[in-house]
Amino acid sequence: MQRLVELLARAMAILGGLILTALVVLTCVSVLGRGLNTLGHSGFLEGLAPGLAAALLGTGVGPVTGDFELVETGVAFAIFSFLPACQYYGAHATVDVFTSFLSPRANRVIIAFWEVVLAAVIVLITWRLFEGMQDKMRYGETSFLLQYPVWWGYAASLFAAVIASLVAIYCAAARWIEIVTGKRLMPAGEGAVH
């Protein structure tokens, strides 16, 4: 089971990374197009090289239509895609100023407690994301420029959130099993004490 959970977490992180990389490329292309369009309309270029200005404007160079909509949807998906790996490897930010003086067993109990809390929060967010997607589907809301159904973005994020929920539940259960059995089932992570 641990191998499957780790594989799911890694696969989602890779997928999220690919989407994030595509969004970076999209943003760069859009900014470059916007800059070239502005340059083509500038009085400076029109006075210096009117043919080049006309050529720039004639090619339809400009920002990518709907880039903000795509980035908004893609970043939401990427965030939920990175959650499983962050959860599995215990890579969430921790502050151990007060717990560093406690015994390793007490720290393991604290970590297991917060794993349960975080799993509950992720499941709650997943449920609310599902409800939000249902509303977007029911009302047929579309994006402003590209006119794609908004629920598509919710569905993509929901897919990643469901996997994050499954990984979070596994991690919470594994941390408590570690306390009871004394056997390590999870990577140590930043905040874990073994």
JOTAUR-V41805 format. One record per residue. N is the residue number from 1. RES is the residue in one small letter. PSI is psi in radians with two decimals (999 if undefined). Layout:
# JOTAUR-V41805
[[N | RES | PSI] [N | RES | PSI]]
This chain:
# JOTAUR-V41805
[[1 | m | -0.71] [2 | q | -0.71] [3 | r | -0.72] [4 | l | -0.75] [5 | v | -0.75] [6 | e | -0.70] [7 | l | -0.77] [8 | l | -0.79] [9 | a | -0.78] [10 | r | -0.75] [11 | a | -0.73] [12 | m | -0.66] [13 | a | -0.70] [14 | i | -0.79] [15 | l | -0.77] [16 | g | -0.68] [17 | g | -0.69] [18 | l | -0.75] [19 | i | -0.76] [20 | l | -0.68] [21 | t | -0.76] [22 | a | -0.65] [23 | l | -0.62] [24 | v | -0.78] [25 | v | -0.78] [26 | l | -0.78] [27 | t | -0.74] [28 | c | -0.77] [29 | v | -0.74] [30 | s | -0.76] [31 | v | -0.72] [32 | l | -0.78] [33 | g | -0.72] [34 | r | -0.73] [35 | g | -0.75] [36 | l | -0.65] [37 | n | -0.76] [38 | t | -0.72] [39 | l | -0.72] [40 | g | -0.52] [41 | h | -0.10] [42 | s | 2.52] [43 | g | -0.54] [44 | f | -0.92] [45 | l | -0.65] [46 | e | -0.60] [47 | g | -0.64] [48 | l | -0.82] [49 | a | 1.39] [50 | p | -0.57] [51 | g | -0.71] [52 | l | -0.72] [53 | a | -0.76] [54 | a | -0.67] [55 | a | -0.74] [56 | l | -0.80] [57 | l | -0.54] [58 | g | -0.40] [59 | t | -0.12] [60 | g | 0.39] [61 | v | 2.34] [62 | g | -3.05] [63 | p | 2.75] [64 | v | 2.18] [65 | t | 2.24] [66 | g | 0.31] [67 | d | -0.68] [68 | f | -0.68] [69 | e | -0.78] [70 | l | -0.70] [71 | v | -0.74] [72 | e | -0.82] [73 | t | -0.78] [74 | g | -0.69] [75 | v | -0.68] [76 | a | -0.78] [77 | f | -0.78] [78 | a | -0.72] [79 | i | -0.84] [80 | f | -0.47] [81 | s | -0.53] [82 | f | -0.30] [83 | l | -0.79] [84 | p | -0.77] [85 | a | -0.70] [86 | c | -0.72] [87 | q | -0.82] [88 | y | -0.75] [89 | y | 0.07] [90 | g | 0.70] [91 | a | 0.18] [92 | h | 2.67] [93 | a | 2.36] [94 | t | 2.65] [95 | v | 1.97] [96 | d | 0.57] [97 | v | -0.76] [98 | f | -0.42] [99 | t | -0.18] [100 | s | -0.35] [101 | f | -0.13] [102 | l | 2.89] [103 | s | 2.78] [104 | p | -0.65] [105 | r | -0.76] [106 | a | -0.68] [107 | n | -0.68] [108 | r | -0.69] [109 | v | -0.75] [110 | i | -0.78] [111 | i | -0.77] [112 | a | -0.71] [113 | f | -0.84] [114 | w | -0.46] [115 | e | -0.73] [116 | v | -0.78] [117 | v | -0.81] [118 | l | -0.69] [119 | a | -0.74] [120 | a | -0.70] [121 | v | -0.75] [122 | i | -0.72] [123 | v | -0.73] [124 | l | -0.80] [125 | i | -0.71] [126 | t | -0.77] [127 | w | -0.80] [128 | r | -0.58] [129 | l | -0.69] [130 | f | -0.78] [131 | e | -0.72] [132 | g | -0.71] [133 | m | -0.71] [134 | q | -0.74] [135 | d | -0.77] [136 | k | -0.64] [137 | m | -0.75] [138 | r | -0.70] [139 | y | -0.08] [140 | g | 0.56] [141 | e | 2.39] [142 | t | 2.84] [143 | s | 2.78] [144 | f | -0.91] [145 | l | -0.85] [146 | l | -0.31] [147 | q | 0.52] [148 | y | 2.63] [149 | p | 2.27] [150 | v | -0.49] [151 | w | -0.36] [152 | w | -0.77] [153 | g | -0.70] [154 | y | -0.71] [155 | a | -0.73] [156 | a | -0.80] [157 | s | -0.64] [158 | l | -0.72] [159 | f | -0.86] [160 | a | -0.65] [161 | a | -0.62] [162 | v | -0.76] [163 | i | -0.71] [164 | a | -0.69] [165 | s | -0.78] [166 | l | -0.77] [167 | v | -0.74] [168 | a | -0.72] [169 | i | -0.76] [170 | y | -0.81] [171 | c | -0.74] [172 | a | -0.81] [173 | a | -0.74] [174 | a | -0.70] [175 | r | -0.70] [176 | w | -0.65] [177 | i | -0.65] [178 | e | -0.72] [179 | i | -0.76] [180 | v | -0.79] [181 | t | -0.42] [182 | g | 0.02] [183 | k | 2.44] [184 | r | 2.19] [185 | l | -0.26] [186 | m | 2.71] [187 | p | 2.63] [188 | a | -0.74] [189 | g | 3.05] [190 | e | -0.77] [191 | g | -0.11] [192 | a | 2.55] [193 | v | 2.15] [194 | h | 999]]
